[in-house]
Amino acid sequence: MSDGQKRRDVNSISICSYKKPSFGILGAGLTGLTLGYLLAQRGASVELLEKEHECGGLMRSLKEQGFTFDYGGSHIIFSKDKEALDMMTCLLGENKIKNRRNTKVLYKDRYVKYPFENGLSDLPRDENFECLYSFIQNLIAKEKGEVSSPRNLRDWFYCTFGKGIAEKYLLPYNEKIWKHPTERMSLEWVERIPNPPVQDIIRSSLGIGTEGYTHQLVFYYPRTGGIQSLIEALQERIEDRILRGFEVRAIRKENGRWVVSDGLKERVYDRVVSTIPIPELVAVLDTPKEIKDAVSRLKYNSLITVMIGLGRPKVCDLTWLYIPARDVLTHRVSFPSNYSPYVAPEGKSSILAEITCNIGDEIWRMGNEAVIERVVDDLHRLSIINKEEVCFSAVRRLKYAYVISDLEYQENMRVIKDYMQEIGIDLLGRFSEFKYLNMDGCIRNVLNYLARNSNLYQESTYGCI
C-alpha cells in the first residue's frame, strides 16, 4: 500500500493512512552503515548521525606518504557466517586479495605456530613435554570428575588446556591484552578462543602439522585503501542519508517520537537505533541513577596503535605475531604490506603495533614520541625490525577498543538492556550491545535485527486519522 492510500481497519473500524516509520541511526561505523544501507534497500526512511567528519569508527585507515594503516587495529575479513562474509566481499568487488594466514606466537626467543596449542613442537623439548603431559593429566582428571566447572576465565584456561599451555601462553597473553585479572573475567566470550580437538594437540606435540581456528586460516583484505575501503563501499551507497559532524547531546521523547539534538539542530524520528558506545548514549539521556550506575560499572580497554614504515621491501613473511612477554609494550604486531603490497610504497613495507591500556594509566599517559621510541626499540631488540630502516611512524589513540566481560558484566547488561527496551531505543554494535563482536558479528546482528523487525519496512504500519 503506497503513501496516502486508505483502507478500513477491521479491528478499530476507523480510517487509517499508511505511515512509513523513520529510523534515526546514531553512529556511522560498520554497524550503523550496514543497517542504514540495508534499511534503505528495503525502502525505509533512514538517516545516520555521525559526530566525526569521517565515518568508520574502529574501521578507519590512515593514508600518508604512500602507506595505508588500519589504525583501529589489524582488521581482516573472514567468517564462518557465509552470508556476512559474502556481503563484505561483494561490497569490495574486485578490490580484494585472498591470503593464507601465517601467524606465530613469539614465546621467549622462539616463533611458535598459532594457535599456540597447535604449535607445541616448536617449543623446547622439555616445555613441549610439560604442555602435553599437563594437558593429558587434566583430561584424565576431568574424566574422573576431579576438575570443577570453571567459574571464570582463569579457571577455564586451566580446565580446558592444563597448566602448561595456560601458564606459558594463555594467561600471560590474556592478562597483557585485557589489563584485568583473568579470575575476575567471565566466560562470556570463550567460544572465540581457539580450542582444537585432543588429537590435534597430541599431533602438534609430535610435530605432525595441524591447523587450528580454521575459519580464519584464509582471509580477505582490500587490495587498496585499507579496511576503510569496506566503510567507503557502504557509505557511497547511502551518502545522502548521512549527517556528519552531528554530535548527539540530548535525546528526548516528544509526542510519541524521538527528538535528537546536537545543541543547535534537532532531528525527529519514529525509531532510534544506537550504535554508539553505551556510556555515550546514557550521557545524553535522562536516565535513572540505577542505569547510570550499571553503565559506570562496565569495563573496557582503550587502544594505542603505532604505525611504522620501513625502507625495505619485505620485513618477514608473517601476517601477524602475538607477543605475551611483559617487557614488550605491544601485545600484537601485524604486517599490513603482507596483506596487500599496495598499502606501502614500492620497495617499502609496514608494521602495525597494538597496545591496550586504560584511560589515564601509565601507558596512556606516555607521549606519542615516547610510545614510538619504545615500540621501535622493543621490535629492534627482538630482531623483528632494524630501527635504522624506519622511514615513517605515527600514533593513534582510541578510547573504546575491547569490551571486558567481568563477573558483573551479565547483570549490568541485563539492567541496561531491560531499560533501553522499556523506553524503546534499540542497541546494535560492539560498544552499543557491549559485546566482543568482530566485523562479521556486527553484520550478523544487523541481519538478525532486520529479521526481527521486518514489519517496520516490509508491511504497512497505520496511524489513525
TORGUPA-219485 format. One record per residue (C-alpha): residue in one letter; x, y, z. Coordinates in nm, 2 decimals. Each point is the difference from the previous one (the first is absolute). Layout:
<recs>
 resn     xx     yy     zz
    A      X      Y      Z
...
</recs>
This chain:
<recs>
 resn     xx     yy     zz
    M   0.00   0.00   0.00
    S   0.15   0.34  -0.10
    D   0.01   0.32   0.20
    G  -0.34   0.17   0.00
    Q  -0.20  -0.31  -0.07
    K  -0.27  -0.08   0.25
    R  -0.18  -0.31   0.12
    R  -0.25  -0.10   0.27
    D   0.16  -0.15   0.31
    V  -0.22  -0.30   0.09
    N   0.11   0.01   0.36
    S  -0.06   0.37   0.08
    I  -0.25   0.07  -0.27
    S   0.18   0.33  -0.07
    I   0.16   0.15  -0.31
    C   0.38  -0.02   0.02
    S   0.27   0.13  -0.24
    Y   0.33  -0.18  -0.08
    K   0.29   0.13   0.20
    K   0.36  -0.10  -0.08
    P   0.20   0.02   0.33
    S   0.32   0.20   0.00
    F   0.32  -0.14   0.14
    G   0.27   0.21   0.17
    I   0.33  -0.19   0.03
    L   0.26   0.13   0.24
    G   0.35  -0.06  -0.12
    A   0.13  -0.08  -0.35
    G   0.25  -0.28   0.07
    L  -0.03  -0.34  -0.16
    T  -0.32  -0.09   0.19
    G  -0.17   0.34  -0.06
    L   0.09   0.01  -0.37
    T  -0.10  -0.37  -0.06
    L  -0.34   0.06   0.17
    G  -0.05   0.33  -0.19
    Y   0.09  -0.16  -0.33
    L  -0.23  -0.31   0.05
    L  -0.29   0.21   0.12
    A   0.04   0.24  -0.30
    Q   0.00  -0.30  -0.23
    R  -0.34  -0.10   0.16
    G  -0.15   0.34  -0.07
    A   0.02   0.12   0.36
    S   0.04   0.37   0.10
    V   0.33   0.01   0.17
    E   0.27   0.25   0.11
    L   0.34  -0.06   0.16
    L   0.14   0.25   0.25
    E   0.38  -0.01   0.03
    K   0.20   0.24   0.23
    E   0.32  -0.03  -0.20
    H   0.06   0.14  -0.34
    E   0.11  -0.35  -0.11
    C  -0.20  -0.32   0.03
    G   0.13  -0.33   0.11
    G   0.06  -0.01   0.38
    L   0.26  -0.26   0.07
    M   0.03  -0.08  -0.37
    R   0.19   0.31  -0.12
    S   0.32   0.01  -0.19
    L   0.29   0.25   0.00
    K   0.14   0.08  -0.34
    E   0.33   0.19   0.01
    Q   0.32   0.00  -0.21
    G  -0.13  -0.29  -0.21
    F  -0.07  -0.22   0.31
    T  -0.35  -0.12   0.11
    F  -0.05  -0.12   0.36
    D  -0.32  -0.11   0.17
    Y   0.05   0.20   0.32
    G  -0.30  -0.16   0.18
    G   0.21  -0.32   0.02
    S   0.08  -0.28  -0.25
    H  -0.32  -0.08  -0.19
    I  -0.04  -0.30  -0.23
    I  -0.31  -0.14  -0.17
    F  -0.10  -0.35   0.09
    S  -0.30  -0.18   0.14
    K  -0.18  -0.33   0.06
    D  -0.32   0.20  -0.09
    K  -0.02  -0.03  -0.38
    E  -0.27   0.27  -0.03
    A   0.21   0.26   0.19
    L   0.32  -0.10  -0.18
    D  -0.17   0.02  -0.34
    M  -0.14   0.34   0.08
    M   0.35   0.13   0.08
    T   0.17  -0.15  -0.30
    C  -0.27   0.11  -0.23
    L   0.02   0.36   0.13
    L   0.37   0.00  -0.08
    G  -0.05  -0.14  -0.35
    E   0.33  -0.03  -0.18
    N   0.18   0.19   0.27
    K   0.10  -0.29   0.21
    I   0.29  -0.25   0.04
    K  -0.03  -0.35   0.14
    N   0.27  -0.10   0.25
    R   0.10  -0.31   0.20
    R   0.08   0.07   0.37
    N   0.36  -0.04   0.11
    T  -0.02   0.10   0.36
    K   0.24  -0.07   0.29
    V   0.03   0.04   0.38
    L   0.34   0.15   0.11
    Y   0.06  -0.22   0.30
    K   0.33   0.10   0.16
    D   0.23  -0.01  -0.30
    R  -0.20  -0.25  -0.21
    Y  -0.27   0.04  -0.26
    V  -0.27  -0.24   0.09
    K  -0.28  -0.08  -0.24
    Y  -0.34   0.16   0.07
    P  -0.22  -0.11   0.17
    F   0.27  -0.08   0.27
    E  -0.15  -0.34   0.08
    N   0.04  -0.09  -0.38
    G   0.37   0.08   0.01
    L   0.13  -0.18   0.31
    S   0.28  -0.17  -0.20
    D   0.15   0.35  -0.05
    L   0.07   0.02   0.37
    P   0.32  -0.14   0.17
    R  -0.05  -0.37   0.05
    D  -0.04   0.02   0.38
    E  -0.27   0.27  -0.03
    N  -0.17  -0.19  -0.28
    F  -0.02  -0.30   0.24
    E  -0.12   0.21   0.29
    C  -0.29   0.14  -0.21
    L  -0.11  -0.34  -0.14
    Y   0.04  -0.17   0.34
    S  -0.20   0.25   0.19
    F  -0.26   0.01  -0.28
    I  -0.05  -0.38   0.02
    Q   0.01  -0.01   0.38
    N  -0.28   0.27   0.00
    L  -0.20  -0.21  -0.24
    I   0.02  -0.30   0.23
    A  -0.09   0.21   0.30
    K  -0.31   0.13  -0.18
    E  -0.11  -0.35  -0.10
    K   0.03  -0.10   0.37
    G  -0.21   0.30   0.10
    E   0.29   0.15   0.19
    V  -0.01   0.34  -0.18
    S  -0.26   0.25   0.10
    S  -0.20   0.19  -0.26
    P   0.18   0.33  -0.08
    R  -0.14   0.31   0.16
    N   0.22   0.26  -0.18
    L   0.23   0.03  -0.29
    R   0.31  -0.10   0.20
    D  -0.18  -0.33   0.11
    W  -0.10  -0.06  -0.36
    F   0.36   0.02  -0.13
    Y   0.11  -0.26   0.26
    C  -0.30  -0.22  -0.04
    T   0.02   0.00  -0.38
    F   0.37  -0.01  -0.07
    G   0.18  -0.10   0.32
    K   0.27   0.18   0.19
    G   0.28   0.01  -0.27
    I  -0.19   0.17  -0.28
    A  -0.19   0.22   0.24
    E   0.30   0.13   0.18
    K   0.25   0.02  -0.29
    Y  -0.23   0.19  -0.24
    L  -0.37   0.05   0.07
    L   0.02   0.16   0.34
    P   0.29   0.24  -0.07
    Y  -0.14   0.10  -0.34
    N  -0.36   0.06   0.12
    E   0.11   0.18   0.31
    K   0.22   0.23  -0.22
    I  -0.28   0.08  -0.25
    W  -0.29   0.04   0.24
    K   0.19   0.18   0.28
    H  -0.25  -0.17   0.23
    P   0.04  -0.31   0.23
    T  -0.11  -0.31  -0.18
    E  -0.16  -0.13   0.32
    R  -0.23   0.30  -0.02
    M  -0.11  -0.06  -0.36
    S  -0.30  -0.20  -0.10
    L  -0.04  -0.28  -0.26
    E  -0.21   0.23  -0.22
    W   0.23  -0.02  -0.30
    V   0.19  -0.32   0.03
    E  -0.15  -0.15  -0.31
    R   0.23   0.24  -0.19
    I   0.31  -0.16   0.14
    P   0.15  -0.27  -0.22
    N  -0.07  -0.34   0.16
    P   0.14  -0.28  -0.22
    P  -0.10  -0.37   0.04
    V   0.21  -0.22   0.22
    Q   0.16  -0.18  -0.29
    D   0.12   0.33  -0.15
    I   0.19   0.09   0.32
    I   0.16  -0.34   0.01
    R   0.10   0.02  -0.37
    S   0.14   0.35   0.05
    S   0.21  -0.12   0.29
    L   0.14  -0.27  -0.22
    G   0.08   0.24  -0.29
    I  -0.29  -0.12  -0.22
    G  -0.14   0.32  -0.17
    T  -0.35   0.11   0.11
    E  -0.20   0.31  -0.06
    G  -0.21   0.17   0.27
    Y  -0.27   0.27  -0.03
    T  -0.04  -0.11  -0.36
    H  -0.28   0.24  -0.10
    Q   0.27   0.28   0.04
    L   0.27  -0.20  -0.19
    V  -0.10   0.17  -0.33
    F  -0.10   0.36   0.01
    Y  -0.07   0.30  -0.23
    Y   0.14   0.35   0.02
    P  -0.06   0.31  -0.22
    R   0.25   0.03  -0.28
    T   0.02   0.37   0.05
    G  -0.13   0.25   0.25
    G   0.03  -0.22   0.32
    I  -0.31  -0.11   0.19
    Q  -0.16   0.34  -0.04
    S  -0.07  -0.11  -0.36
    L  -0.27  -0.22   0.14
    I  -0.15   0.30   0.18
    E   0.03   0.21  -0.31
    A  -0.18  -0.26  -0.21
    L  -0.29   0.02   0.24
    Q  -0.01   0.37   0.05
    E   0.00   0.08  -0.37
    R  -0.32  -0.19  -0.04
    I  -0.18   0.21   0.26
    E   0.20   0.33  -0.01
    D  -0.31   0.22   0.00
    R  -0.13  -0.16   0.32
    I   0.31   0.07   0.22
    L   0.02   0.32   0.20
    R   0.36   0.05   0.11
    G   0.12   0.23   0.27
    F  -0.31  -0.06   0.20
    E   0.10  -0.08   0.36
    V  -0.31  -0.13   0.19
    R  -0.03   0.21   0.32
    A  -0.36  -0.07   0.10
    I  -0.28  -0.25  -0.08
    R  -0.36   0.03   0.12
    K  -0.34  -0.15  -0.08
    E  -0.26   0.26  -0.11
    N  -0.35  -0.08  -0.13
    G   0.10  -0.36  -0.05
    R   0.31   0.07  -0.21
    W   0.37   0.04   0.07
    V   0.16   0.34  -0.01
    V   0.38  -0.01  -0.04
    S   0.20   0.32   0.05
    D   0.36   0.11  -0.04
    G  -0.07   0.31   0.19
    L  -0.07   0.21  -0.31
    K  -0.21  -0.22  -0.23
    E  -0.27  -0.26   0.07
    R  -0.09  -0.31  -0.20
    V  -0.33  -0.19   0.06
    Y  -0.05  -0.38  -0.05
    D  -0.25  -0.26   0.07
    R   0.26  -0.25   0.10
    V   0.36   0.04   0.13
    V   0.27  -0.26  -0.04
    S   0.32   0.07   0.19
    T   0.33  -0.14  -0.12
    I   0.21   0.24   0.22
    P   0.16  -0.11   0.32
    I  -0.24  -0.05   0.29
    P   0.17   0.25   0.23
    E  -0.03   0.27  -0.27
    L  -0.37  -0.09  -0.05
    V  -0.09   0.01   0.37
    A   0.18   0.33   0.04
    V  -0.25   0.17  -0.23
    L  -0.32  -0.17   0.14
    D  -0.19   0.09   0.31
    T   0.05  -0.34   0.17
    P  -0.05  -0.12   0.35
    K   0.30  -0.03   0.24
    E  -0.02  -0.38  -0.01
    I   0.07   0.01  -0.38
    K   0.28   0.25   0.03
    D   0.16  -0.21   0.28
    A  -0.03  -0.32  -0.21
    V   0.17   0.17  -0.30
    S   0.28   0.14   0.23
    R   0.08  -0.36   0.10
    L   0.06  -0.11  -0.36
    K   0.36  -0.06  -0.08
    Y   0.19   0.04  -0.33
    N   0.35   0.06  -0.13
    S   0.14   0.28  -0.21
    L   0.25  -0.04  -0.28
    I   0.31   0.17  -0.12
    T   0.13  -0.10  -0.35
    V   0.34   0.07  -0.12
    M   0.04   0.00  -0.38
    I   0.35  -0.06  -0.13
    G   0.13   0.02  -0.36
    L   0.33  -0.17  -0.09
    G   0.23   0.08  -0.29
    R   0.03  -0.36  -0.11
    P  -0.23  -0.20  -0.22
    K  -0.09  -0.29   0.24
    V   0.08  -0.02   0.36
    C  -0.13  -0.36   0.04
    D  -0.26  -0.24  -0.13
    L  -0.24   0.01   0.30
    T  -0.35   0.14   0.00
    W   0.00   0.08   0.37
    L   0.19  -0.09   0.32
    Y  -0.12  -0.04   0.36
    I   0.24   0.11   0.27
    P  -0.09  -0.11   0.36
    A   0.33   0.13   0.16
    R  -0.07   0.27   0.27
    D   0.32   0.19  -0.08
    V  -0.13   0.08  -0.36
    L  -0.25   0.28  -0.02
    T  -0.21  -0.13  -0.29
    H  -0.20  -0.32   0.02
    R  -0.05  -0.05  -0.37
    V   0.19   0.10  -0.31
    S  -0.14  -0.03  -0.35
    F   0.16   0.05  -0.34
    P  -0.26   0.18  -0.23
    S   0.23   0.00  -0.30
    N  -0.02  -0.38   0.01
    Y  -0.38   0.02  -0.02
    S   0.03   0.22  -0.31
    P   0.31   0.13  -0.17
    Y  -0.20   0.31  -0.10
    V  -0.02   0.15   0.36
    A   0.37   0.09   0.00
    P   0.22   0.19  -0.26
    E   0.19  -0.22  -0.24
    G   0.32  -0.13   0.17
    K  -0.14   0.06   0.35
    S  -0.19  -0.19   0.26
    S  -0.22   0.07   0.30
    I  -0.06  -0.11   0.36
    L  -0.30   0.07   0.23
    A   0.06  -0.04   0.38
    E  -0.30  -0.01   0.23
    I   0.01   0.10   0.37
    T  -0.30  -0.03   0.23
    C  -0.03   0.23   0.30
    N  -0.25   0.18   0.22
    I  -0.07   0.37  -0.02
    G   0.23   0.17   0.25
    D   0.23  -0.29   0.07
    E   0.38   0.01  -0.04
    I   0.00  -0.12  -0.36
    W  -0.28   0.25  -0.10
    R   0.20   0.29   0.15
    M   0.31  -0.07  -0.21
    G   0.05   0.25  -0.27
    N  -0.02  -0.10  -0.36
    E   0.37   0.03  -0.07
    A   0.08  -0.21   0.31
    V  -0.25  -0.27  -0.11
    I   0.16  -0.01  -0.35
    E   0.35  -0.02   0.15
    R  -0.09  -0.28   0.24
    V  -0.17  -0.21  -0.27
    V   0.28   0.05  -0.25
    D   0.26  -0.09   0.26
    D  -0.20  -0.31   0.11
    L  -0.04  -0.12  -0.36
    H   0.37   0.07  -0.07
    R   0.11  -0.19   0.31
    L  -0.22  -0.30  -0.10
    S   0.16   0.01  -0.35
    I  -0.33   0.06  -0.17
    I   0.12   0.32  -0.15
    N   0.32   0.20  -0.05
    K  -0.09   0.34   0.15
    E   0.25   0.17  -0.24
    E  -0.25  -0.09  -0.28
    V  -0.30   0.18   0.16
    C  -0.11   0.27  -0.25
    F  -0.35   0.08   0.13
    S  -0.18  -0.01   0.33
    A  -0.33   0.12   0.14
    V  -0.22  -0.06   0.31
    R  -0.38  -0.01   0.04
    R  -0.20  -0.05   0.32
    L  -0.35  -0.14   0.03
    K  -0.20   0.03   0.32
    Y  -0.22  -0.31  -0.07
    A   0.17  -0.31  -0.13
    Y  -0.08  -0.32   0.19
    V  -0.29  -0.09   0.22
    I   0.10  -0.17   0.33
    S  -0.25  -0.26   0.12
    D   0.06   0.00   0.37
    L  -0.20  -0.20   0.26
    E  -0.26   0.27   0.04
    Y  -0.04   0.05  -0.38
    Q  -0.31  -0.20  -0.06
    E  -0.20   0.16   0.28
    N   0.10   0.35  -0.09
    M  -0.09  -0.06  -0.36
    R  -0.34  -0.16   0.10
    V  -0.09   0.32   0.19
    I   0.11   0.23  -0.29
    K  -0.17  -0.21  -0.28
    D  -0.32  -0.03   0.19
    Y  -0.02   0.38   0.04
    M   0.08   0.07  -0.36
    Q  -0.26  -0.25  -0.11
    E  -0.25   0.17   0.23
    I   0.06   0.35  -0.14
    G   0.02  -0.13  -0.36
    I   0.36   0.06  -0.10
    D   0.16  -0.29  -0.19
    L   0.37  -0.08   0.06
    L   0.22  -0.14  -0.28
    G   0.38  -0.03  -0.04
    R   0.31  -0.08   0.20
    F  -0.01   0.27   0.26
    S  -0.38   0.06  -0.01
    E  -0.08  -0.36   0.07
    F   0.32  -0.01   0.20
    K   0.11  -0.33  -0.15
    Y   0.33  -0.12  -0.14
    L  -0.11   0.00  -0.36
    N   0.22  -0.03  -0.31
    M  -0.11   0.16  -0.33
    D  -0.21  -0.31  -0.10
    G  -0.17   0.00   0.34
    C  -0.10   0.36  -0.05
    I  -0.15  -0.08  -0.34
    R  -0.17  -0.31   0.13
    N  -0.17   0.19   0.28
    V  -0.12   0.26  -0.25
    L  -0.15  -0.28  -0.21
    N  -0.17  -0.16   0.30
    Y  -0.13   0.34   0.10
    L  -0.16   0.05  -0.34
    A  -0.15  -0.35   0.01
    R  -0.16   0.08   0.34
    N  -0.14   0.33  -0.11
    S  -0.10  -0.08  -0.36
    N  -0.35   0.14   0.06
    L   0.15   0.35   0.03
    Y   0.11   0.01  -0.36
    Q  -0.17  -0.28  -0.19
    E  -0.35   0.04   0.13
    S  -0.22   0.31   0.04
    T  -0.03   0.17   0.34
    Y  -0.30   0.22   0.05
    G  -0.08   0.31   0.19
    C  -0.37   0.08   0.04
    I  -0.14   0.32  -0.14
</recs>
